[in-house]
Amino acid sequence: SSHFPKFQFPLCLILWTMRCFRGSAKTENATETNVAKEVDVEKQCKGLVIGDVPAIFVESTESTESTGGTVKPENATETNVVEAGDVEKQCEGSAGSPVKAEAPRCCSLRAKILSILAGFALLAGAAIVALWPRDPSWNLTNLDVLDESALMFFVVAFGSGGLKNDTALPEVIFRAGATLENPNLIGGTVASGDFKVLYKDKLLGGGQSEPVAVPALGSGNVQADIRVKLDPALFQEITTDVLQNSLHTKVKVRGGATVKSIFGLQLHCRMECDIEASVAELFGETKPAVVESKNCSYKYF
């Protein structure tokens, strides 16, 4: 006691006691890992703690240095004295930065799976919209009679007012061409298709169309041979109808073909068209004008 001033002995005792208190407190609280940092900041704001050191300990060290004492704690560099400015910054930031809880991994995985499935659903929906078939359209571009003498036979019979029931009627063959418009986003090749021409559900004739390639959002020209074979009774019925309707009549065309496209896609299309026909055009130079109007419907499978 003769080597130390009287006021320093109590101070050393306080320092030793505080160091033991700090060591035991850290040991007891080592397993409490979920303590929020806001608690320490709140204590600092209230003046109870500065950094990791109690305020009384800081005041004691400052008084020792101010009185010229030579004894300092061995671990004075570990006191981590927090300046007033740092404490204010912690106080200001603590109110606006709450501790965020980390989401469970299972929830994150589930969210990722749902996002992937939603993306696939959107892609599938877009593909269906893009690939869903849109109805084509066609326009007759040429209609030629391969045997003019056969057609003239009907012209004469039409002018005479009819035929006998036992009269043998020749077959008339037409070479027809049409422009096929494709409004779809993908193209394809239309295979050879079959079709029939009907008058009041009675067969007038029919034929087969030739294969044709039609590009996406483009057009192609399809050709077909149409064979017309009439019996005297049906010819007489048509003649009466045409004369009563100013050389006009109505016929129906039914047909279908298979369309092959990219990626092995294959679609069968059936068509049915109601046609308003001008019979007088068959005997003139503008035979394609025989189709005055048409109304078509399509089915796909």
Buried (B, 14 or more C-beta within 10 A) or exposed (E): EEEEEEEBEEBBEEBEEBBEEBEEEEEEEEEEEEEEEBEBBBEBBEEEBBBEBBEEBBEBBEEBEEEEBEEEBEEEEEBEBBEEEEBEEBBEEBEEEEEEEEEEEEEEEEEEEEEEEEEEEEEEEEEEEEBEEEEBBBEBEEBEBEEEEBBEBBEEBBEEEEBEEEEEBBEBBBBBBBBBBBEBEBBBBBBEBEBBBBBEEEEBBBBBBBBBEBEEEEBBEBBBBBBBBBBBEBBBBBBEBBEEEEBBBBBBBBBBBBBBBEEEEEBEBBBBBEBBBBBEBBBEEEBBBBBEEBEBEBEEE
